[in-house]
Amino acid sequence: MIEDTTVGYSIIPLLMLLTSLVPGLIIFTLPEPAVRTRTVLNMTGAILKVAFVIALIPPVIQGTLLQWRAPLVPGVDLLLSTDPLAMLFVGLSAPLWLATTIYAIGYLEKAPNRSRFFGFFSLCVTATTGIALSGNLLTFLLFYEMLTLVTYPLVAHRGTGQSLRSARTYLIYTLSGGGLLLFGVAWLTYVVGPLEFDAGGIDAVGRLAAEDPVTATTIFVLLIAGVGVKAAIFPLHGWLPQAMVAPAPVSALLHAVAVVKAGAFGIIRVVHDVYGIGVARDLGVLGPLAALAAFTIIYGSLQAITKDGLKQRLAYSTISQVSYIVLGAAMFGIAATTGAIVHIVHQGLMKITLFFCAGLFAETLELHKVSELGGVGRRMPLTATCFTIGAFGMIGLPPVAGFVSKWQLGIGALEADQDWVIAVLMTSTLLNAVYFLPIVYTLWFVKPKPDAHWHTPVYRQRNRIEAPGALLWPTVAVAALAVIAGLIAGFPYSPLSIAELIGDDGYPGR
């Protein structure tokens, strides 16, 4: 439990935001040939953000809370705050932004419109950082809507008819969700006043729930529906598979760091830091939310089995895996909450590994379908090894981090007397194996097709390197982190240890 919190008013949360905002705004002004300047700006901002995270996590865990405020309207501030949940989310996004930046520089080396891409790329990370550091609902809303607007150009980046149609679908879904969220935030603020996040729930919201449960429940549904679009909960998930037309670095960012993770993070904030888990349970909203998450878990896995497109299969896997976070948040138990929170990090590490690998298969060998991957492990052994690690983690095999998340969720289900959740987790694990193990088997044990262009002697003679280092080494690094996060789960400052502190602090009587 986090005790004796010391609040310090500091510019550091603002500086964490500016490490991506300032480089992004400058990059927009750069001509296309300014490769070195663009790279320096990208890398400097990413490294500074990681440095801030490393420096802040120990004092934040020990109880120091840094805040930065600026008045927006009378009585309502723009509030950035470094509470433990915020630092866990920033602790995911900062290093993965660094890895994705290196990867994107290599991936888009000869592509047009790089200044536009990296400008919006940096603004996307700025919005994600703002969501993580938001100390009240209004600040969260502003950065949440900013994320919608700055990711649209990334989805549409290729400029093809298909990418523009997919980007429009993405925008329709996310703006609709944003409208519901705006309505819910405005209504709740009107009824109870300005709302600053508080572990265990906001007292004024608890009083509203006791006095007018119908209004409190209706607002809860609006807020969850609003953030549930980005979390891709069924039936609000339709935008996600279509967004896979985006370049691989964007897909990795959407799935592992930014959009879907912002939605899941928002659900945790609403359940635990706005309403409070006890109030939400008394309102009777947790059961339906858990049931919807469970359905999404199974639905996403069943859809993934049917997809031959590698990125499409990974997209439906994300729909399933992110709902683990929602399911854990909706169970009344510390272990379940811990599992939900730590899966934000663990799923991000594993999913970014898988999308990096998919990008390498596409960029190096022009392979986009599962059925085309026969024997690729012999041509690209490091990439295939990384994909195997990510796949095993998604299934929940030790020592990869995904095992830790599922274990915590299972313990949480028993703690909450929700035995049916164990059945959901077991079914999901089996389905994960059904759609991931055939890919692993195909990579390593199926012979290449006779007409595979990349398997000809001439091609192998001209292309002896597995992949460019800017693409390969970030992939190896994030795969290694997915294993390390599993191995160090019991150590101080590990994602699990931070998640345990957050989960323990948000329960009544703790």
Secondary structure by P-SEA (a helix, b strand, c coil): cccbbbbbbcaaaaaaaaccaaaaaaaaaccccaaaaaaaaaaaaaaaaaaaaaacaaaaaabbbbbbbbbccccccbbbbbcaaaaaaaaaaaaaaaaaaaaaaaaaccccaaaaaaaaaaaaaaaaaaaaacccaaaaaaaaaaaaaaacccccccccaaaaaaaaaaaaaaaaaaaaaaaaaaaaaaacccccccccccaaaaaaaaacaaaaaaaaaaaaaaaccccccccccccccccccccaaaaaaaccccaaaaaaaaaaaaacccccaaaaaaacaaaaaaaaaaaaaaaaaaaaaacccaaaaaaaaaaaaaaaaaaaaacccaaaaaaaaaaaaaaaaaaaaaaaaaaaaaaaccccccccccccccccaaaaaaaaaaaaaaacccccaaaaaaaaaaaaaaaacaaaaaaaaaaaaaaaaaacaaaaaaacccccccccccccaaaaaaccccccccccaaaaaaaaaaaaaaaaccccccaaaaaaaaaaaacccc
